[in-house]
Amino acid sequence: MSPAAPTRRTLLTAFALAAGATALTGAAGTPALAAPGAAGNTGGIRRTRPALFVVGDSTSSAYQHSERPRAGWGQAMPLLLGPRAGVLDYAWSGASSKSYADAGLLDRVLGMLQPGDHLLIAFGHNDEKVQDPARGTLPGSTFEAYLRRYVDGALAHGAQPVLVTPVERRRFDAFGAARDTHGAYPQAVRDLAAATGTPLVDLTASSKDLWQRLGPEGTTSHFLHLAPGEHPQYPQGSADNTHFQALGALAVARLVAGELRSRRIVPPGWFADTAAAADPLGRMYWPGERPVDTPVVLDVGPGERFRTVQSAVDAAEPGGARRTVIRIQPGEYREVLHVPSSRPRISLVGTGAGPEDVVLVHDNASGTLKPDGSGPFGTFGSASARVDGADFVARNLTFGNDFDEAAHPEMKNRQAVALHLTGDRAVLSGVRLLGNQDTLLVNSPASGVAARSWFDRCYVEGDVDFVFGRGTAVFDGCELRSLDRGSDSNNGYVTAGSQDLSIERGYLFTGCRFTSGAAAGTVHLGRPWHPSGDPRAVAQVLVRDSWLGAHIAASPWTDMSGFSWREARFAEHANRGPGAQLTSDRPQLPAGEAERFTVRDYLAGEDGWAPQLAGTAVDCTALLDLPG
């Protein structure tokens, strides 16, 4: 895109590294795949909130969105928690206390525990399968012996173990009375709790009482009972009396949370009102990956096997059968990074105290000549980092492009992209994106093809069109900082969307802050970009429930390259601040339409993707609190 006015190079002081940080430069050969890190090793990163860990079987595990509406009660626990604690659901479908420990999963979870955490231990269903030597245990001997390993391990790591008796199945006798289905296993758990002084949640008793109250008919909506054709994931229907639908998972989670709170097993304030109404289908998170799957962990930094971020990306497993978590030590990494489509499920995690401690940066601009002499990079090719792989995650780091505009007055095309996204289902949390013109390119593989991204509490900085492209993006609780170009009339544009008409949702800014040191009324919220004059590229941008600084123009949308902003899909809703006004040049969402333009509406797609609801974790970094 061409700038509407000359830009002024702003010193990006945010690139300054913390004292003692090391700059890493140069290219390294692609090393062999590093062995996965210790399963629970967080590389020195420490959670600032306590966590409620869940270990158990299929009744408590989290299910992927391809398995909806099946859900486990551990998956529903985040709906009941307040902000003081998080949930890490590492239950494993099909596991017994024996098979879970023998597979190394117990050691993995123990390695993640911190003082103040609680470990909910919920086994029994598969321990009953005594004919299976890999899973079966006996009450009165091996069952308790395995459970003791969980209790002792939690205590050794300063965490509080909590024993949970197995939830009852849906079984009724001929008179409609709920039946006991677990034999001696629940009593074995009770006896172990008494013998060791471990807190107990008697889910067997409370769930049997709930099923009795609901009766044979009332329980079908709680268990996975579906008529043929009722749900696309289960075209043949289902009559499962062990596993839950979302409603049942939430009901059982309420039983667990109620005992944890009423018996003061967890600190006061961890749970909100456990009886409050909740929409489990609308609010529950079905992850794209099983939380219990072990990721590959690669470390980048001084003294580590990988000296550059690119070499770690290249070492990730092609195809992304497992997520690769790349932990990056503090420093400046001056390299051009590419995450290809053949490397999905990459997580980049900065291990510093804040996102400013890990900086991924380069200085190519659109007009910069390629080293091979084939011509300039062009805007898209100028990106310091390009991500084509799906299910990308970045946390607690900075992407930047520090091309010096003032040092290159001879260059006509000075657009310089910090991050170029084309992969679907990208999550950026606590990330800074720094540049001038065209800082963030939210793109997709092709026109008319959707690619979604969620920016959670991020900081985006630039001047001209510094959020642009045809992708779908939600900016949730972010700061959009417009740099001051020194003009008293035009200091730039925040967005330049180019979504195809077939894409209903473009950019959503919700709960954001639009800030600047520029003169009042000199920055526009956006303009419509029609690449190569494409008439179908009609931007869709909604700014809602956000704070707008005085720099935002009274008429915040403007034309571009002969295309009128009035023909674009621009709107506002319930904004505030000195830059928020109600005028004829500021389209507002029609009355009653606000509920159709939410984070969920922008991100769900056909697969129900909902990263904003994530209360379970794919890897041990997913619920780390970000500084600030």
N, C-alpha and C positions, 0 to 999 in steps of 0.2 A: 504494500500500500504506500502511496505517496503522502508525505506530510503536508498538512494544510498550511503550516507556517514553519519557519526555521526553528529547530530545536536547540536548546542550550545544554551543553554537557554539565551534568550535576555530579559533583564528587560523591561517589557512593561510599560514604564512610562506613556503611553497614558491612562492607567487605573486610574491615579491619578485624584481624583475628585476636582472640584472647591472648594475653601475654603467655609466651612460652609455646604457643601452638606451632606446629611444623607445617611448612608448605611442601606438598608432594607434587612433583612434576615428572614429565617424561613418560615413555611408554614401556611397559613390561611385556615380555612374551606371555602367551597364555599358558598358565601352569595347569597341571593336572587337577582334577576335581578334588578339592579339599574334603576331608572326611567331615561328616556332620559334627557340629560342636556338641559338647555335653548337653544332653537334652534340656536340662533346666538352666543352663548357664546363660545369664543375661548380659555377659560382657561388661560387668560393672554398672549397668543401668539398674536403678533401684526404683521400684514403685513408690509413689508418695501416698497412695491410698491402700488400705488393707484390701484383701481379696477373699471372697468366699469360693473356695475350690470345691468342685463336685467330682467325685470318682465313683463309678458304679457301672451299671449295665444299660441296656436299651431303654429302660423305662425313664432314665434320667438324662440320657445323652441328647446332644443337639443334632438335628437332622438338616440336610442340605435342602435348598429351595426346590430341587428336583423331587423331593419326597413329601412336600406339603400335601395335606395338612397334618401329617404325622409329626409329632413333637414329643420331647421328653420334658419332665418337670424341671430339670436343671436349666433347660433352654428358656423356660418361662420365668425363672427367678428374677432376671433383670427388670421385669415389669413391676416388681414389688419393692425393689431396692431404691433407697434415696441416693443422694450424691456422695455419701461418706464412704462407700465401699463399692467394689466391682465384683463381677462374677467371672470365674474361669471354669467353664464346664468341660472337664476332661473325661467324662464318662464315655465308655466304649461299648457299642452295641455288641451283644453276644458274650461279654466278658463275665467271668466269675472272679472272686477274690484271688483265686489261684492263677488263672490265665492272665489277668491284668498285671499281677506282680511278675510272673514268669516272663512276660513279654518286655519287661523293662520299663513299663509305663509308670509304675509306682515310683521308681527311682527318679524318673523324669519329673514327676510332679513334686516330689520331695525337694528336688534341686531348685524349684521355683519358690518354695515357701519362704516367707519372711515372718519375723515376730509380728504378732497382731493378726495374722491370717487365720482362717478357720478352714478345716478340711472335713467336708461331709463325706462319710464312708457308707455307701449304700449298695450292698451286694446281697445275694441270696437266690435270685431267680435262676441263675445258671449254675450256682454251686449245687443245686438240687439234682443236676444231671450227672449222677454218680457213675453212670455207665460210660461217660466220656472222661478218660483219664487226664485229658488236658484241662478240664474245667471242674470236674466233680470234687467236692469236699464233703466231709462228714461232720454234722453237728456233734459237739462233745469232744472233738479232737482237731482235725485238720482245718475246719472252718474257722474256729476261734484262733488257731495258730497263725493262719494267714491274716486275719483281721488285726491281730496284735502287731504285726509288722507295720500296718498303716498307722495304728495308734502310737507306737513307739517312735516311728519315723517322724511323725508330725511334731511330737514333743521334743525330739532331738533338734528340730529346726526352729523351735520357739513358737510353733503354731498350736492352735487348739484343735484337737481331733473331736469329731462329733459322730457317734455311731447312729445309723439310720436303719431301722428294720425295713424289710422289703415291702413295697406297696402291694396291696392285694389285687389279684386278677378279678375280672368280671365273671363271677360264678355264683349262681343262685340255685337253691334246692327247689323241689316241686311246690313248696309253699311260698316261694318268693323271698326266702331268707338268704342273705349274703353268706357265703361259705368261706371257711379257712382254706387256703390253698398252698401254704408253705410249710406245713408240718412243723418240725422241731426247730427250724432255722430262726424264726423270729425270737423264740425264747433263748436261743443260744446267744443272740446279739444282746438281749436284755441282761443275761447273766454276765457276759463279758463287760458290759458297761458298769454293772454294779461292782464287779471284782476289781476293775481298774480305776474306778472313779471317773469314768469318761461320760460326758453329757450324752443323753440319749434322746432321739426323736423317734417315737413309736409310731411310725407311718403305717405299719400293719394294722394297728388298732384304729387309728383315725380314718384311714381309707376304707376299711371295712364298714365303719359307722356311716361314712358318706355314701357308699354304694347302697347300704341298707335304706338310707333316707331317700335316695333317688329312685330306687327300685329297678327292676329289670328293664323297663322301657326308658326311664329317665337316664340311665347310664349309657345308652347307645350313642348319645350325642357327645359323650366324654371319651369313649373308646373309639377305635378306628373302624367304625361301622359305616360303610358307604354303599349305597345302591349302585348297580351297574350304570355307568354313564353319569353319575353324580359329580365326579371330579375327574378332570383330564389326566391326573397322575395315576388314577386307579380305574381304568376304563371297565374292568371286569367287576368292580366293586370290591368290598372288603368286609369281613366279619371277624375282626381281630379282637379278642377279649383280654389281651395283655398290654397292647400299646395304645397310646392316646392320640386323639385329635388335639388341636390347640386348646379347645375349651377344657378338656380333661387335664392336660398338662398344667394349665394355669390353676385349676382347682386343687391339684395335688401340690403344686408349688405353694399355694396358700396354706395348706396344712403344715408343710415343713416350716415355712416362714413364721406361721402363727406360733408354733412350739418354740422355735428359736428365740422369738421375741418375748413371749409370755413367760418362759422359763429363764429369761435373761442369760441365754447362752451366748448371744452376740451383744455388743455394746448398744446402749440406747441410741435411737436415731438411725440405725442402719436401714431399717425397713420403714417405708411409708405405710399408709393405712392398708393392711393386707386384705381388708374386705371391700376396698373401693372398687367401683366398676372399672373394667378394662376390656379393650377389644383385642383379644389375643391374635386373631387373624390379621388385624390391621397394624398391630404394634410389635408382634413377635418377630425376631430375627432368625431367618433360615440362612445359614452361611453358605457361601459357594464352595467351601471346603470343610472337611470334617475337622473340628478343633483338635481331635486326638491325633491326627496325622503328624508325624514327626518331620519338621522342616529340615532342609539342609542349611547349615549356618556357616557363613564365610565371613572372615574378618579382614578389614582393610585398614592399613595405617603403618606407621613406623614400627618395624620389628615384626610385622605380620607377614604371612605368606603372600598376601596380595598388596601391592604397593599402589595400584590404581583401581578406581571403581570399575573401569571398563574390563580389566582383567578378571575381576570377580564375576561380572555379568557374563563374560565369555565362558567362565567355568561352570555356570549353572546348567542343570540338566535340560537338554533340549526337550521341548514339549511340555515342560512344567508339570510332570506327574506329581511332583512334590514342590511345595513352595520353597524358594530360596531366600533366606533372610541374610542380607548383606549389612553387617554392622560396621559403621564407619567411624574411626577415631577422629577427634578434633583435628582440624587442619584445613588448609586450602588445597583443593584438588583441581589443578588447572589442566583440564583435558576436555575433549569433545566426547560426550557419552552417548551411546546408542543402545537402547534395549530393543532388540528386534522382535518381530512377531513370533519367532521361533522360541523365544524365552518368556513365556507368560509366567505369572505368579512370582514376580520378583518384588521383594521388599527392601527398600533402602532405609536404614535406620541410623540417624546420627546419635552418637553416644555421648555428646557433650551436654553441658548444663542447659543449653538453649539452642535454637536453630542457627544462631549466628556463629556457633562454634564449629560447624561443619559446612564448608562452602564449596559447591561444585560450580566452577566458573570457567568461561573462556571469553574471547573478545572478537569473534568473527562478526562482520556485518554483511548486509545484503550485497554491498559493492566490493567486499574483500575478495581478492583473487585467490582461487584455489592453488595449492602448491603444485598441482600437476599441469598448470597452464591451460586448463580447459575452460577458463572463464570465471566469473564471479560466483559466489555461493548462492546468491539469491536470498530472498527473505526466509523461505522455509529451510533452506540449507544452512542458514546462519546460526541455528539453534545450538546453544551450549550443551543441551541434553535433549534427545529425542526418544520418546517412548512409544513403540508400536505394539508391545506385548500387552495382552489383556490381563486384567486383575493385578495391576501394578499398585504398589503401596509405597508412599514416601512419608517419613515422619521425622520431625525434629532436625531439619537441615535447611540449607539455602541453595536455590538454583539462581545463578546470576549470569548476566552478560555485561561485562564492563568495557565494551567498545567505547573509545574516547572520541566523541563526535567533534569536540573542539580541536583535536589534533589532526583531523582529516577534513579540512574545509573543501578540499578538492573532490571529495567523494559525494556523488549525487544521492545515491541510495544508501542511507545510513540506518535502515531498520536493523535491529539486532535482537534476536529472540533468545530468551533465557531457557524456556522450556516449550517443547513442541509435543503435544499429546495427540495420539491417534487411537491408542488401544482402548477397548471398552472396559468399563467398571474400574476406573482408576480412583484411588483414594489418596488424598494428600492432607495430612493432619499436622498442624503446627509447623507449616513450611513457609519460608519466605521466598518470594520471587521478585528479583530485582533487575531493573533495566531502565531504558528510556522509551524509545518507540518500539511497539510490538513486543512487549516483554513476554506475554503468555499467549501461545497459539493453542487454542482448544479446537482440535481438528477431528476428523474422522477419516476412515480409509478411502471414502469416495462420497461424492455428492449423493444425498438421499439415503446414506447409510448412517445409522445412529451410533454414536460412541459417547458413553456417559462418564462423567467424573464428578466427584464430590470433594470440595475444598472445605475442610473443617478447621476453623480458627486459624486461617492463613493470613499472610500479609503480602499484598501485591502492589508493586510500585512501578510507576512509569509516567509518561506524559501523553504521547499520541497513540490512540488505539491500543492501549497496553493489555487489553483482553480482547482477542479477536479470533475469528474462525467459525466453522460450521458445526462444531460439536455441541453436545448438550452438557451443561455444567451448572452445578449448584454451589454457590458461595454462601456458606453457612457460618455466621458469626465472624466474618473476615473483615479486615481493614483494607480498603482500596485507597492508596495514597497517590495523589496526583502531584508530580513534581512541578515546581515553579519554573517556567521557561522565561520569566522576566517580562512578559507582555502585560499590558494593562487592558487587553481586549480578548485575547485568545491564548489560553494556556493548555489547550489540548482536549482530548476525548478519552473517556474511560473505555468504552466498548466499540467494537466494529464487528457485529455479528453478521454471519452470512448463511444462516440455516436454510436448507431447501424447504420449499413449501410442504413437502411430504413429512417433514420433521415438525411435530406439533410443539415441542418444547425446546427452547434454546438456552438462554442464560436466566437463572434465578438468583437474585441477591436477596437474602433474607437475614434479618438481624445483623446487618453489616454496618460499618462506619465508613463514610466517604470523607476523607480528610485531605488537607493541602495547606501549604503556606502561600499559595498563589492569591492574587487579587480577587476580590469578591466578584462573583458572576462571570468568571472567565473560563470555566471548564464545563464541558458538556458530558452528560451521562452516556451519550452514544450517537452513532451515525450508522446508516445502513451500507454495508459493503457488498457490492455485487461483483465478484471476481470475473474479469473479462466481460463485464456487462451482462452477466447471467440474470435474466429477469426472474428466474425461479428462486434465486438466493434472496430470501426476504427475512431479514433479521427478526428474531423473537427475543425480547429482553424484558424482564419484569424486575423492578426494584420495589421491594415491599418490606414494611416493618423495619426500616433502616433509618439511620441518622445521616443527614446530608449537611455538610459544612457550607459556609457562606460562599465558597468558591464555585458552587454549582450554579449555572446560569438559570435565570428565571424561566427561559425556554430551553429546557435541558437536552432536547433532541435536535439534531440538525441534519441537513442534506449532505450527500456525498456523491461526487462524480456524476452529477446530473440526476441522481435518484432522490426523490423526496422522502423525508423521514416519515411523512404522514401515511405513506403506503407500506411502511414497515409495521411490525407487530410490537410496538413499544407501549409500556404501561407502567404505572406506579400504584402503590396501595399502602395507605396508612403510614407514610413516612413522616419524619419529624426532623427538627433542627432548622437552623437559619436558611439552609438551601432548599427546604421543602415548602412548596407553595401550591396552591390550587388555582390554576389559570386555564384558559382555553387551549394553551399549548402544552398542557400536561395531561395526557389521557390517563384516566384512572380505571381500575378494574370495575366493571359494572356491578351493581349491588347483587349480592348473592353468589358472585363468581369466585370469591377468595378461596373457598374450600376446594376449588378445582385446580388451583395453582399452588400446590404445596411441594415440599421436598419430595414426598412420596410420589406425587404425580410426575415429577420430572425424571425420577430415577428408576421407577419400578420396571418399565419396559414389559416384555413378555415373560421374563424370568423372575419377576418379583424382587429384583435387587433392592436392598434397603440397608446400605451401610450405616445410615444414621441411627439405626436401631440396634447396632451391634452391641451385645452384652456378653457374647462369648468370644473366644479368641482362637484364631488359626495358629498362632505361634505365641510364645511367651512375651513378645513385645507388644502385642496388639492392644493391651489395656494399660500400658505404661502411661502414667500421667505425664503430660507435657509441662515443662516449666512455665510458670506464668499463667 
